[in-house]
Amino acid sequence: MTKEELALEVIDRLKKEYPDAGCTLDYDQAWKLLVSVRLAAQCTDARVNVVVEDLYAKYPDVASLAKAEPEEIEAIIRPCGLGRSKARDISACMRILHENYNDNIPTTFEELLKLPGVGRKSANLIMGDVFGKPAIVTDTHCIRLCNRIGLVDGIKDPKKVEMALWKIIPPEEGSDFCHRLVYHGREVCTARTKPYCDKCCLEDICQKNI
């Protein structure tokens, strides 16, 4: 089985296993996803979803958050960890959106990458979830599972994993595929415990088991 064939089989099986998988960060406006994905660095999505409730209660839109001092933002988001750097990035980012984008977010990958605190993973998430564009989000679940399954071979660098996956994952499948890897990585192919291979829908094709 080639990597392309393996990729298509994995995509098909994960679709059946997690048909409704989507982003696990809660948001109802694009700029909120931009904030949440920055807060999610080294923090669980579940905690981020709780913390942003207080943040948005005080700063309900881009304009108000852009006016807030980083120290005020940090006081609210501290439970997410790395409070100072995250608050600085969020403050700078919201000011750019307010001043340059009429309180909206950029619509291109290249423009998103120029925003403070936005890397390839975040930009891909926004392109896929907000704009419905081809995207591959190489978070820790994606990197770990793709190596274990055999879609990539011993690659740990996020950008290199992303580039390798672009070659074998149909563009229209990338975003949902990565969301499903998150679900699978949390529920079955876990990192902190021994993977539950006996109940894995990929057991017979996973390179870890061959």
N, C-alpha and C positions, 0 to 999 in steps of 0.2 A: 504494500500500500504506500503510495507516494504521500508526501506531506499535504499536497493539495487534496487528495482523496481522503486522507485522515481528517483534514480540516472540515470538509463537507459533511463527513459522517458525524463528527463531534458536534457541529452546528445543528444538524438534524436531531440528534438525540437530546441535546440540551433544550432545544425548542419544545420537544415533547415533555421534558421533565419540568421545565420552568416557562410555561407559555406566556405568563403575564409579568415576567421579570422586567423591572425598570430601575431607574435611579432610586437609591435608598435615601437620598437627601431630599427633605421636604422643601418645596418652593412653589410659589404661584406666579412669580415674575422672574424674568431672566436675570436681573441684577442680583436677586436673592441667591440664585444658584452660584453666581460668581463669588458672593460672600461666603456661602456655605462650603464651597469646595476649598477655599483658602483655609477655613477653620478646620477642615477635616484632616489636614496634614498631621499625622501622628496622633489622631484622635478618632474615636468611633463616630460613625454617622449618627447613631442613636443619641449620643451626647450633644452633637452639633444641633440636631433637630430640637432639642430642649433649650439649649442656650440661645439660639436665635429668636426664640419667642420673646424673651426679655429685650433683646437687641431691637427687634422691630416694633415692639410696644413703645419704645422710647424714640426710635428713629424709623418711622414708617415708610420713608421713601428715600430716593437717592439724594435729593436736595438736603434733607435734614441730616443724613449720615455724612454727607460731604462737609457740612458745617461743624460737625463734632470734632473735638480734639482727640488725638490718638489715645490720650490718657483716659478719656471718658469711655471710649470704646473698649479699651483694655480692661477696665473695671468690670465690664459685663462679660467679656469673652474669656476671662482668665481660666475658667474651668476647662477650656479646650486645650490648654497648654500653649507654650510659646506665645503668650499674650502680647508681649511688647512688639515683636516682629509682625505678628498677624494684624494687630491693631494699626501699626504703621502702614502696612500694605493696603489694608481695607480703606483707611482714611485717604491715602494717596490715590487709590483706584477710583473711589467714589467721586473725588474732586475732579478727576479727569473726565469721568462720565458726565458729570454735571456741567463742566466748562466746555467740553469738546464734542459731546455726543447727545446733547439735549436730554440728559438723564436716561438714555438708552445704552445698550452695550454694542460694541463693534460687531460687524457681521462677517468679518473675515478672520481666518486663522492667524494671519500675519499681524493684524491689528490687535487681536486678543493677546498675542505673545508679548506685545509691547507694554501691556498693563502691569503695574507692580504686583508681584506675587503670583503671576499667571505663567505656568510652564506648559509644556506640551500636553501633559495629562489633563490639566484643567481646560485648556483650549479645546482639546478633542472632545471632552465631555460636553462642553457648551455647544460646539458645532453639531454634535450628534443629537443631543437632547432638546436643545432650543431651536435649532435651525433645520434639523432633520437631514444633515449632510453626512457623507461617509466619515466615520471616525473610529479610531481604535484607542481605547483608554488603557494604557499599560500601568495599572495600579499593582499593588503587591499580589493580589489574588491572580490577576492575569499573568504576571511574570512567573509566579510559582507553578500555577497549573499548566501553563503552556510548556514549561520545561518538563514537568512530570509526565504529561500526556505524550510529549514527543513532537509537538508542533514547532518548537525551537530546541536547539541543542546547546545546553549549558550557557545560555545568554542571560545575564542579569541586568545589564544596562537597559533602562526603560526605552530609550530612543532606539537602540539596536533591536530590541524585541518588537517594538512598533514597526520598524522598517521590514523586519522579517515576516511579520504577520500580514502586512500589506500585500506581500507577494502571493499569499495563499488563501486569504480570507476575502470573499466577494465584498466589494465596497459597501453594498447595501446591507450587509449582515453584520458589519463590524461593531457598531454601537450596541445593538441588542446582545450580540455574542459576549461582549465584555461584561454587560450587566449580568448575564446568566452565569458567567464565571465567578462573579462575586457571590451569588447565591450558592453555587456549588461549592465554592471554597469555604463558605461559612457552615454549610449544613452537612457536607459529605467529605470532601477532600480538605480536611482541616489542617491547620498549621500547628496549633498548640497541643493537639492530641494526635494519636495515630489515626490516619485516614480510615474512614469506614468503607474500605474497598468492597466489602461483601454486599453493600447496598448501592454501589455506584453503577450508574447506567453506562459508564465508559470502561468498565473493568476489563472486558475482553479485548479492547483495542488500545488501552493505556500502555505506553511504553514502560511504565514502572512495573507492570505486571508481566512483561514478556521476557 
